[in-house]
Amino acid sequence: MATLRPSVACPARPTVKTEALHAVNMESIVLFGPPGAGKGTQAQRIMQSTGLPQVSTGDMLRASVAAGTETGMKAKKFMDAGQLVPDDVIIALIRDRIQDADASNGVMFDGFPRTIPQAEALAGITNVSHVIAIEVPDEKIVERICGRYTCGNCGAVYHDTFNPTKTEGTCNSCGSSDFKRRADDNADTVMSRLSAYHEQTSPLADWYDSKGIFHRIDGDRAIDEISTDILIALE
Ligand code: AP5
């Protein structure tokens, strides 16, 4: 796969020791891949087939920033810079989220784990049955991210060119006309996010591959084709 290396590399973050969280009897799925690979897009579709709730650490962090919580205040500067939020903050978020009733039969993690310490912590709380890696070359990522917009009401994900709403200005899913673009969806921050992915997250591929649960999916195709292949991998 072609990789477009960022011109400025992010400094490596020191390893954070993380304790395994309390054990919960459930089996979960991880959606893995670079920023803009289509994890959120596919999560919304797979959720309908599997019944597993989507747990997106990015969405949770953005909600925390919007609410002005302590977690949000800790996370904002990292998100604005396109860097990973420290592991202890992320793991605390997940620890709280998996207490919710809808998580009792497993969840679909979107954008988590992103470091080996996060994966080790996750292993202490849930069985991960499948890690679905959506692979997209770096040179396609900037175009995807810079054209993204989401429904402010239901969170449906769109793209100016690749996946527009059927009726201009109206969400396909809920009919809302309130759309948002993310503050970190700009060409400069994307390069930092890609750098963080290659340096800190991509090593997880070997970690999960060694466990025999890692499935590589070509994400540089039509959205429907990718969904079909993911569902086959989950069978
Ligand atoms: P997060 O919100 O997780 O962002 P991300 O990983 O950068 O992923 P994205 O949401 O940008 O992309 P996606 O793969 O979901 O793609 P999408 O489906 O939207 O994280 C944001 C920040 O929070 C991070 O930078 C970090 O600071 C922090 N953070 C979050 N989790 C963390 C963690 N675990 N540890 C530490 N820090 C964490 O699609 C993108 C666009 O492409 C859309 O417009 C879509 O319509 C379009 N598209 C989708 N599929 C296709 C296709 N097949 N063909 C053409 N276009 C497509």
Residues whose N, C-alpha, C, O or C-beta is under 5 A from the ligand:
A	BS01	AP5	P34 P35 G36 A37 G38 K39 G40 T41 Q42 T57 G58 D59 L61 F78 M79 G82 Q83 L84 V85 I90 D110 G111 F112 P113 R114 R144 I145 G147 R148 Y149 V157 Y158 H159 F162 N163 R193 G219 R221 A222 I223
